[in-house]
Amino acid sequence: MKRTFLLTAMSLSGLVFFTSCSKHEKEKEEKIKFLVTSPLQQDTTITKEYVSQIRSIQHIEVRALEKGYLQKIFVDEGQQIKEGQVMFQIMPLLYQAELKKAEAEAKFVNIEYQNTKKLADGNVVSPNELALSQAKLEKAKAEVALAQTHLGFTTIRAPFSGIMDHFQARLGSLVDEGDLLTTLSDNSKMWVYYNVPEAEYLSYKQHAQASDRPMQVQLRMANNEVFDQPGVVQTIEADFNNETGNIAFRATFPNPKGLLRNGETGSVLMTVPMKHALIIPQKATFEVLEKKFVYVVDSKNRVHQTEITVGAEMPDLFIVSGGLKPGDKIMLEGIRKVKDGDKIRFDYQDPKQVIAHLKVYSE
């Protein structure tokens, strides 16, 4: 009897203790209040990054114009070349001999012509014979000019100022007409090519029509530093690529220090306007299997895990292109302290005030 009474008393005591603890925990949870805000809808601009290819404003192959031995090289690899500077000399002896032969033939034909002219003036020969002699003289002069041209082709000069690439033929090599000797690049300005999706192209064109000035862009180089000269978008290709849905843009960058070279890669940073963008703080989101989510608070103050689509990223902010509406309430803090379906108490903070004082931090 006493034993039964003791067990009953201990059970009642435990139940009272458990009820007291549960009530205490419930009261503690009810005291926790979370911070909630909404997406901010407004027009804004974002900086989009596009992979790009960097090309010299002029980049040509320097080739042999005549066949022969490469007799002299007057320049060196990587050297800055001035327009008109002699670069290569192909052995000219054969072409010099051809020129002398053509000049001698022209001299002989000229003497014949002068004699025929005197006879024609004295009506000894017919005017047709004089015309034939004159035609021979003109042909001989043309042969001289052709030989001079061939001889001139043995001296290869720079068509413009630029920087020279490595040699494709060495001193003493036998080169044929059209053989590659080197390449020459004018790096005073650089053309940077990049591809833009159709939607962003339309936004760019609408913005460009509203502005009289061409759009400026920046270039992030391979070392992750931004090039110190801004570029200007000057050319857009005529057609879209049907496979990718992109269209090629070309921006021109001044290159006064010669830092950029033909063939480099980088990323063009272009400012793109966005109308009625939905902006949320990055810290209001979390990831599950590489997908981004927020907690949306419903009318009964219960939270629901909601997947969102991020259209663009800004410092500390995401622009949401899907999953949220302007009036939705989302948890700003404490997202790791709740689970889907929990009922919460919260304080609401205006999104403009949230973004104005925003700092991303780990909870």
Helices and strands as residue ranges (DSSP letters): H 2-31, E 33-37, E 40-63, E 68-73, E 80-81, E 86-90, H 93-121, H 127-152, E 155-157, E 162-164, E 174-175, E 180-197, H 198-210, E 216-221, E 231-236, E 246-254, E 265-281, G 282-284, E 286-288, E 291-297, E 303-314, E 317-322, E 329-331, E 345-348, H 351-356
